[in-house]
Amino acid sequence: MGAKFAQAMLLAAPGGGTDEARDDGLQHFFYVLTGELEVAVGEKKEVLGPGAFAYCPAGTKYAFRNRGAGEARALWVKRPY
């Protein structure tokens, strides 16, 4: 029963996030639970609140940053294509 994906809880303090856009060849799915998370997928960038999600196809650069005043939490699933 080998897992073909990884799931993690993303916790980002205010102002926290990635230093630069990255592409690791995996698909990524972000589902925001609390706070506000700015997510960039390719050339598109949006601020997401609770209940919103973003999908990043394999081979696409992504980045994220907490632009809110409190901690942001998101469910982060990634898997090979």
RODO-2510 file (C-alpha; in nm, 4 decimals, decimal comma):
residues 81
     n   res          X          Y          Z
     1     m     0,0000     0,0000     0,0000
     2     g     0,2448     0,2640    -0,1170
     3     a     0,1177     0,6201    -0,1106
     4     k     0,1237     0,8082    -0,4389
     5     f     0,0741     1,1465    -0,2752
     6     a     0,1796     1,3524     0,0259
     7     q    -0,0541     1,5543     0,2444
     8     a     0,0510     1,8228     0,4908
     9     m    -0,0916     2,1048     0,6983
    10     l     0,0575     2,4307     0,5730
    11     l     0,1004     2,6858     0,8542
    12     a     0,2138     3,0341     0,7541
    13     a     0,2749     3,3196     0,9964
    14     p     0,1855     3,6713     0,8772
    15     g     0,4260     3,7554     0,5932
    16     g     0,5468     3,3951     0,5711
    17     g     0,5637     3,1944     0,2513
    18     t     0,7956     3,0866    -0,0273
    19     d     1,1023     3,2933    -0,1130
    20     e     1,0508     3,2450    -0,4855
    21     a     0,8301     3,0551    -0,7286
    22     r     0,9203     2,6876    -0,7584
    23     d     0,8444     2,3926    -0,9824
    24     d     0,9233     2,0473    -0,8481
    25     g     0,7431     1,8546    -1,1225
    26     l     0,4520     1,7591    -0,8935
    27     q     0,0829     1,8519    -0,8921
    28     h    -0,0177     2,0688    -0,5948
    29     f    -0,3560     2,1389    -0,4370
    30     f    -0,4025     2,4042    -0,1658
    31     y    -0,7286     2,4216     0,0345
    32     v    -0,7383     2,7205     0,2726
    33     l    -0,8800     2,6458     0,6179
    34     t    -0,8135     2,9729     0,8043
    35     g    -0,6629     3,3124     0,7298
    36     e    -0,5692     3,4550     0,3909
    37     l    -0,3161     3,2962     0,1600
    38     e    -0,1932     3,4597    -0,1587
    39     v    -0,1259     3,1794    -0,4059
    40     a     0,0484     3,2222    -0,7406
    41     v     0,0170     2,9493    -1,0032
    42     g     0,2046     3,0280    -1,3208
    43     e     0,1237     3,3900    -1,4054
    44     k    -0,2029     3,4002    -1,2056
    45     k    -0,2092     3,5264    -0,8452
    46     e    -0,5062     3,5387    -0,6051
    47     v    -0,5689     3,5922    -0,2351
    48     l    -0,7685     3,2974    -0,1032
    49     g    -0,9757     3,2816     0,2149
    50     p    -1,1289     2,9910     0,4062
    51     g    -1,3003     2,7400     0,1778
    52     a    -1,1123     2,8498    -0,1347
    53     f    -0,8632     2,6312    -0,3178
    54     a    -0,5942     2,6461    -0,5842
    55     y    -0,4680     2,3739    -0,8175
    56     c    -0,1182     2,3769    -0,9652
    57     p    -0,0566     2,1366    -1,2552
    58     a     0,2720     1,9480    -1,2769
    59     g     0,5402     2,1526    -1,4525
    60     t     0,3948     2,4877    -1,3374
    61     k     0,5683     2,7254    -1,0966
    62     y     0,3864     2,8072    -0,7736
    63     a     0,4394     3,0334    -0,4730
    64     f     0,2425     3,1303    -0,1647
    65     r     0,2497     3,4015     0,1010
    66     n     0,0337     3,4884     0,4001
    67     r    -0,0836     3,8456     0,3361
    68     g    -0,3201     3,8496     0,6363
    69     a    -0,2699     3,9703     0,9933
    70     g    -0,3079     3,6244     1,1527
    71     e    -0,1793     3,2742     1,0892
    72     a    -0,2974     3,1072     0,7666
    73     r    -0,3630     2,7323     0,7513
    74     a    -0,4158     2,5263     0,4394
    75     l    -0,4353     2,1606     0,3518
    76     w    -0,1559     2,0921     0,1008
    77     v    -0,1660     1,7816    -0,1160
    78     k     0,1040     1,7055    -0,3710
    79     r     0,1567     1,4086    -0,5964
    80     p     0,3489     1,3035    -0,9054
    81     y     0,1647     1,3399    -1,2319
***
